[in-house]
């Protein structure tokens, strides 16, 4: 009798383990089958699945099907990760990392459950997760003009490091992601002496058309005769190759100073701050922040910068600007002598930011149009001409719409809550010239934003 009972318990345990593994295997197979998803994103998904697997294995009540997942399960998972999940041989992970695992694992569970028909779409969407409180602070760095020049002037000890350095600098001075920088050679043309980049970005599939604005970018491309070196077989390999060396290249090039790295680790109530050498903070992510920041210090607004980075939402561009709210950054830039500032290609800067030459008030051309549309256009245009920060304009425009009961239905298509570009974009462009893009971005951000 006891032998039979023991065999029964073993069978139950084995079946429970099998069911748990089946869920994990199903999730992994779902990730592997994803099309149009970057390898780096798949790697992040697999890390999240590993964390989920550890939680499911430790959980006393085993989950045998996707139907057993719920918001409560993911809340439980968050508590367990915060108190138990670590990488082998290391201390607790950062709270932000655990939140990424929660977000990705809940997303995959919902999608996979629908794909295998265990849950309906509505049932899956009802499953949420609760993010852990993250008290860390955004402390990523951007390089200054003179630091970029230091790295450019540094001669690496070997050819491979030299290529890594140049690819990194090309990202700093073009604004493109590294996955697009490697393809810039086949997407750039010389049109009357102006180098025009036309590229469908790999990550967001957005179309970017811009021109080189920094002399350094042009020099690097000419150095390789417009044929980019091969640093890896895919985006993940290329980023890993650059990240493995660029810190040391920055150190050897003379990047000095100390940064405060503020992190919040699981299991701690308060974040911790440690001093880190500035060169240790340099990575491929530093490059795009550098591009946004050095243009912001030159007076470019976020809409203009977004044309180069491929980011239509000015709030996203704003997050990349490391000079915002820091008057010392502007003071340091202003104090730089000309030989320590990146040289801009004059003819391209003139064409990128054309001056408005209209002598007639463009607002007069709006007479006879939809009254609410006219009011809104006029308000936004006047705010822009007052040189206010774009994010402040968005807040003030939202308040203007609410306090004046402005209808924005004309902005949307009849069938869906989508922006009706075809209706108003030609009018904006013909009336406001180069300012129409800024107006359009403000309106898009305001009207598509969820109300308070």
C-alpha positions, -999 to 999 in steps of 0.1 A, spaced: 0 0 0 28 24 9 47 15 -23 16 22 -44 11 55 -26 47 65 -31 44 56 -68 13 77 -70 30 107 -54 59 103 -78 36 101 -108 17 132 -96 50 151 -91 62 140 -125 30 151 -143 30 184 -124 66 191 -135 57 180 -171 28 204 -172 50 232 -159 77 225 -185 50 223 -213 40 259 -206 76 271 -207 83 251 -239 52 265 -255 63 301 -246 98 295 -260 85 280 -292 62 310 -296 91 334 -292 112 314 -317 83 315 -342 80 353 -340 85 370 -374 98 405 -378 111 406 -342 148 416 -336 171 390 -321 178 413 -292 141 415 -284 138 377 -285 167 374 -262 149 397 -237 118 376 -240 137 344 -233 152 359 -202 117 368 -190 106 332 -196 135 319 -175 124 341 -146 88 329 -151 100 293 -151 119 298 -118 88 312 -103 65 284 -116 89 258 -103 91 273 -68 53 279 -66 36 255 -43 4 253 -63 15 243 -98 1 259 -129 -10 232 -154 -25 254 -182 -28 289 -194 -63 291 -180 -48 293 -145 -29 325 -151 -44 357 -137 -35 391 -125 -31 377 -90 -5 351 -103 16 379 -118 14 400 -86 26 369 -67 53 365 -93 65 401 -87 67 395 -49 86 362 -54 111 378 -79 118 407 -56 127 384 -27 142 353 -44 153 358 -79 190 364 -85 215 356 -112 239 329 -102 268 343 -81 254 378 -80 233 400 -57 197 409 -62 187 422 -96 176 458 -101 139 465 -97 137 478 -133 150 445 -146 124 426 -127 97 448 -140 109 440 -175 106 403 -168 71 408 -154 60 429 -184 74 405 -210 63 373 -194 27 385 -189 27 397 -225 39 363 -238 15 344 -217 -14 364 -231 -4 361 -267 6 324 -265 -26 315 -246 -47 330 -274 -25 314 -301 -31 279 -286 -68 287 -281 -67 282 -243 -80 318 -238 -100 342 -258 -85 376 -266 -108 392 -241 -98 367 -214 -62 372 -221 -64 410 -220 -79 408 -186 -46 394 -172 -24 423 -160 7 427 -139 16 451 -112 50 468 -116 73 468 -86 81 503 -72 113 514 -88 132 542 -71 162 543 -94 168 574 -114 176 579 -151 213 586 -150 225 576 -185 251 599 -200 256 617 -232 290 627 -245 300 664 -250 313 678 -282 349 678 -270 346 642 -258 333 630 -292 363 648 -308 387 632 -283 375 597 -293 376 607 -330 412 618 -328 423 587 -308 441 561 -329 432 526 -318 458 500 -313 442 476 -338 421 477 -369 390 461 -353 389 487 -324 393 514 -350 362 501 -368 343 498 -336 352 534 -327 341 548 -361 308 529 -361 300 543 -326 310 579 -337 288 576 -368 259 568 -345 268 598 -324 268 621 -354 240 607 -376 213 600 -349 205 566 -365 204 534 -344 234 512 -348 212 487 -366 207 514 -393 242 528 -392 255 495 -406 232 499 -436 238 536 -442 262 529 -471 234 515 -492 209 542 -482 229 574 -488 232 595 -520 252 625 -530 227 651 -543 245 682 -555 271 679 -528 246 672 -501 246 637 -486 210 625 -483 201 595 -462 168 577 -471 163 546 -449 135 524 -436 146 519 -400 151 483 -389 136 485 -354 105 507 -359 101 503 -397 98 541 -399 110 560 -429 137 585 -423 149 610 -449 176 634 -438 210 647 -446 244 645 -429 248 675 -407 282 669 -390 315 670 -409 327 641 -387 300 617 -401 311 626 -436 348 620 -429 341 586 -414 320 575 -444 347 588 -468 374 569 -448 356 536 -456 347 548 -491 311 545 -481 313 508 -474 305 500 -438 327 474 -420 311 442 -409 312 438 -371 287 410 -366 260 388 -383 230 406 -368 221 436 -347 227 418 -313 261 406 -324 271 441 -336 259 458 -304 277 432 -283 309 437 -303 308 475 -298 298 474 -262 326 450 -254 352 475 -264 339 510 -266 343 517 -229 380 509 -230 384 529 -262 367 559 -245 390 554 -215 421 553 -237 409 583 -256 409 604 -225 373 604 -213 376 612 -176 354 622 -147 331 605 -123 293 598 -126 268 589 -99 250 556 -108 217 554 -89 202 519 -88 173 503 -69 179 467 -61 152 442 -52 149 437 -14 160 473 -6 137 500 4 160 528 -9 181 531 -40 218 531 -38 242 556 -53 278 547 -63 305 566 -80 315 552 -114 342 564 -138 325 582 -167 341 560 -194 325 530 -179 290 544 -187 297 546 -224 278 522 -246 259 521 -279 229 537 -261 251 567 -253 255 575 -290 219 585 -297 216 604 -265 247 623 -275 232 632 -309 200 645 -294 218 664 -266 244 681 -288 216 693 -312 194 704 -283 223 725 -270 225 742 -304 189 753 -301 172 726 -322 137 716 -310 126 680 -305 105 679 -337 135 689 -358 158 663 -340 131 636 -344 134 639 -382 169 624 -378 163 599 -350 130 586 -366 111 594 -333 78 611 -341 68 614 -305 86 645 -291 83 630 -256 105 602 -266 131 626 -281 129 646 -249 139 616 -228 171 613 -249 181 649 -242 205 648 -212 209 686 -211 172 693 -202 168 709 -169 205 713 -165 217 749 -170 253 738 -164 252 717 -196 244 747 -217 270 768 -199 297 742 -205 287 740 -242 287 778 -245 322 779 -230 337 755 -255 361 771 -280 354 765 -317 382 739 -320 364 717 -294 330 719 -310 318 695 -337 318 711 -371 285 712 -389 281 711 -427 267 745 -433 248 738 -465 229 709 -449 220 729 -417 206 756 -439 184 732 -458 173 713 -427 161 743 -408 148 767 -434 139 802 -424 103 813 -427 103 840 -454 65 847 -454 57 884 -449 19 878 -447 5 865 -414 -3 828 -423 -32 828 -398 -52 850 -422 -54 821 -447 -75 801 -422 -106 823 -426 -137 804 -436 -125 771 -421 -139 751 -393 -141 775 -363 -127 750 -337 -98 741 -360 -89 777 -366 -89 785 -329 -67 755 -322 -43 762 -350 -40 798 -340 -33 789 -303 -7 763 -311 10 786 -337 12 815 -312 27 792 -285 53 779 -309 63 814 -320 69 823 -284 97 797 -283 82 777 -254 93 742 -247 73 717 -267 62 697 -236 49 730 -221 30 737 -253 13 703 -251 2 709 -216 -11 744 -224 -29 732 -255 -46 704 -236 -58 730 -211 -69 753 -239 -90 726 -255 -107 717 -222 -114 752 -210 -128 764 -244 -147 732 -252 -129 728 -285 -141 700 -306 -113 679 -322 -136 655 -342 -124 671 -375 -89 658 -366 -101 622 -367 -113 600 -395 -150 591 -396 -145 553 -391 -118 550 -365 -101 571 -338 -71 577 -361 -56 609 -371 -70 622 -404 -38 634 -419 -51 637 -455 -77 663 -443 -55 689 -426 -18 682 -434 -18 699 -469 -34 729 -454 -9 731 -426 20 728 -449 8 754 -474 0 779 -446 27 775 -421 57 763 -442 84 747 -421 65 753 -389 37 729 -399 56 698 -387 59 713 -352 22 722 -352 13 687 -364 34 670 -337 18 691 -310 -17 684 -322 -10 647 -326 4 644 -291 -24 664 -275 -54 648 -293 -42 612 -292 -32 615 -256 -56 599 -231 -75 625 -211 -68 631 -175 
